[in-house]
């Protein structure tokens, strides 16, 4: 069965949304190389609002093509954006769907906004979406063999 896609561009990048506010990832969790800051236009869907492209500086691993976004920073940016245009939407559920081509996103910022169909022509879904799981630190009993 074919996987449904939203964007018209081929899938690109792996994506990880870090839900831990006290954990910052300066190394890639897959290959353990240093990550770098890079700006992406992330297409998100917000419940009771719809899709919105947000420019977000994220951690990026060039080797794994992995975008790492910290959930608390993304939610703060969305809250700031909605504070003036739709305060009743703050705190609603959202989902990050993919990335929008930078040039297309920047044209939208300059006032030549596009319809949703036009934005989707310049959107790439994620190849994979990863989950970050952590263990609490501390002492644990030795594993009995």
C-alpha angles and dihedrals in degrees: 000000000000118000114243113244129200103193125063095220119084114271113274137180132013116253133213124183108201108214095184113096093193095049119077118183114220090158128054110258090216105047101011095230120136117275124222134213115257132163119238133179101230118198109218132180114218118197114249090009110056134219123349131176112222125190106227133174106224139175110261133194109205094195096055096027087232123161113204117196124182109228096216092053092047092049091049090052092049091048091052091049094049095042092085104027104038116358092176090065095062112116096020121137117270139183128205106227106179146300129297121218108265096231093050091048092049091051088055090053091053091062102265092109118184133222117252093259091055092049091050090056087064097041127103121198120223118266090218137358115215131203122221113221123182137186123224112249123242141083120320129187116263113264111253111230 
